[in-house]
């Protein structure tokens, strides 16, 4: 008639948690590399236009592959931005990307993201 009380949850040991984190991190790195390789295997990345092109370039540079092409694309975008006098143009956002280069993330933000996802990056709340 009465159900037994639920069993107390099993608490993993610190070494079990460390092993789980290490395994998850290794798997994440493998999946990230596979995704980046799929990205640079194509000529462009989603979304269309400058945003996708920036993602393609960052993927290529992260993998240290197709670096000449990635750097040439980024140099062209930087040159276009400097010629556009972008300070006089309306601000862009993900909802309103406009046609300016680098409208997805500003360069410092893109650099910060890149650093976070380097192969030896360690993001932890407790060190």
ABEGO torsion letter per residue (X at the ends): XBBBBBBBBBBBBAAAAAAAAAAAAAAAAAAAAAAAAAAAABABBOBBEAAAAAAAAAAAAAAGBGAAAAAAAAAAAAAAAAAAGAAABBBBBAABAEABBGAABBAAAAAAAAAAABAABBBBABX
